[in-house]
Amino acid sequence: MKRHISCLPLLLFFTASTLLAQDDTTATPTELSNEAKAGLWAVFAGFCFFWIIFLVIWLGIAIWVMKDAKRRQSPNATLVTVLAWLPPTTVIGLIVHLVTRPKTIPGQPNP
């Protein structure tokens, strides 16, 4: 099932491009109309925007977990860092870190 889900963005991209390419009846089969070209660029831009946002969130979580585990001298620092840096397990690494991290930071006064 996971293999099919990973192909979903490509399927949507090709479906949208096929539907948009059939709008203009005056265009030759080898040439896209301006509307179809604009539609393809819109789908491509949305696809890129989605992956850029995903990349930023993933890197933010991984870097924060790594720095926080190191700063708190967590006994599970290596485990949560590895889990956070692997994209399929980033959320699991974040949850494990939040549950198992020490409540105090060494060298700072306790609240």
N, C-alpha and C positions, 0 to 999 in steps of 0.2 A: 504494500500500500504506500509505503514511504517513497518508493521509486516513482510512482504515479504522481504523487503530490509535488515532487521536485520538478516535474515537467510541466506543471500547470502554468507558470508564467510564459513559457514558450508557446504553449497551446493557445493561450489568450492572445499573444502577440500575432501569431500566424492567422488566427481566426479574424481578428480585427483588421489585419492587413488585407485579407481576402475579401472581407465585406466592403472595406473602403475602396478597394481597387475596382469594384464593379459598379460604382456610382455613375460614371460618365459613359454614355453610349457613343460619343464621338471620338473617343481616344482609340488608338490602335492597340492591339493586344500586347505589343511590346512596350508601350508607353503608358505611364500612369498619368491621370489627370492631376491638376494642382490640388484639388480637394483630397485626393487619395494620398498624395505626397505629404500634405499637411497632416492628415490623419496618421500616417506612418510615423512622422516625426513626433507627434503628440504621444503615441503609444510608446515609442522608444524613449522619449524624455520621461514619461511616467515610470517606465521600467527602470531606468537609470536612477531616478529620484528615489524609488523604493529601495534599491540596493545600497545607495549611498546612506540613506537614513539607517538601514539595518546595520551597515558597517560602523557608523558612528556610535550607535547604541551598544553594539557588541564591544567595540574597543573601549568605550567609556566604562562599561561594567567590568571588563577584564582588568583594566588599569587600576580602577578604584579598589577592587578586591585584592589585587596584588599589593598595592601600597598600604591598604588598611591592615591586611594580615601581617605584613612586615612591621608596621608601626606598633601594633598591639602585641607583637611577638607571639602570635597564635601557634599552638602546637600543631595545627592542621594547615599551616601556611603553604606548604608544598602541594598538598592535595587540592586545596581550594584554588590555588593559582593555576595548576594544570587544568582543573575542571573549567575554570573561567576562560582560559585561553582556547579551549576546544569549542568551536561554534555549536555543535549539537548539545553540549553539556553546560553551556554558559549559565543558564538559569539555575540548573542544579548546583553548580559551584557557588552562585550567589546565595542561594537558600542555605546550603551547608555552611557557608561562611557566616551568614547572619545568625544562624542558630548556635554555632559552636565558638564564636569569637569571644575572647575575654572582654568582660565589661569595663575594665579599666585599662588605661594606657600607662605603661611603665614610665616612671620619671615625671608624671604629672600628678597634681593633687587629686584625691578622690572627691567627687561631687557630693 
